[in-house]
C-alpha cells in the first residue's frame, strides 16, 4: 500500500497541464516500468508522449489497461499531494493519477504470469480540446488493442458502460455599439450572449433523458466580449460545452442552436458517446471482481464526462470506464480514497487473473 501511495503522490507532483512536466511524467513512467524489467516504448502525437507496454502470455484473452497523465490547470499547491485521513488530495488524484498508479502496480504484478496478456497504454491529451490526432486513437491505430479495455476514469468502483458525447460550439453574438455613458442607445452583445446561453439550456434536446442520464450537460466555458470600458460591446464570442446523451444526434442539436436569433455558429467539434453491452462476459467478470469491495452490488453507470473509450469502441473493442472512489475532479479539493485505491488495485488484479481460467 505504501508503494502505491508513494507512486500516486509522485504522479500528482507533476503539473501535467503543461507540456514540459507532461514529458517528465511520461519519462518517469517509462523508467518505472523499465526498472521492473518491463520494456516500454513511446511515440509522439502533436509532440505529446504516448506510452506502450505489454506483459504476460498464454492462451487467455488480451486486456488493455488505459489511462492518461494530463490534468486540467490547477494552483501550484494542488500539485503538492497531501493526506487527510483516508483522502489523498491533489490535482489529478481522482482524475486519474490515483487510478493510473494502481494500474501500473497491477500491470507490473502481471509480468511473469502465463495465462493472460495485459497491455498498458498511457496518453497525455485526454483533457485536450483537439478532435483529431488524439493519443488514444494513436494507441489503437498502432495496434494496442485487445479483447477488452479498461480506462481508469472516476466511477467510484462502479462500471461505466456509457459516457456522454461532446459537442463543443463557438458562437458569435452581435450587438450595437454605443457610449458607455448611454448604454440604452446600444445593444450589449455580452448581455445578449448570456441570454443566448440560457436559451440553449431550454432547447428541446436539453430536456431529454435516457436510462442512465437525467439530461445532457451544458456549460458556458469561455466568453470574450468588449474592447473598451466606456463602450457598449457590439460583439461577443462564447464557447459552449455540451455533453450529449447516447442516442442524441449532434447535427440535430446544432440545428436547434443555429435557429436561435442573434447567434452565429463559428465552429464546432464533436466526439461520440460511448456504449458497451453490460451483459458482456468481461463486464460480468469485472463486476464479480468489484463486488467484494461494495456494501451493495456494483452498478453499471453512465458517466457525464466524455470517454477515450470511444477510441477502442470504434475498432470493435468493448471498453468501459472503471476507477476508484473520490470526488472533486477539476475542482479545488480533488481527492481519491486511499482505501479505495487499494480495493481498486485488488479488483483489477482479481479481474485479470480470473480470465486465465
PyMOL commands that set and color helices and strands:
alter all, ss='L'
color gray80, all
select helices_A, chain A and resi 2-12+19-34+76-79+93-109+135-141+180-185+189-201+204-207+250-258+281-291+309-313+338-354
alter helices_A, ss='H'
color red, helices_A
select strands_A, chain A and resi 40-45+48-55+62-68+82-84+87-89+117-123+148-151+159-163+165-174+217-225+235-244+263-271+274-275+300-303+319-321+326-327+335-337
alter strands_A, ss='S'
color yellow, strands_A
deselect
rebuild
show_as cartoon
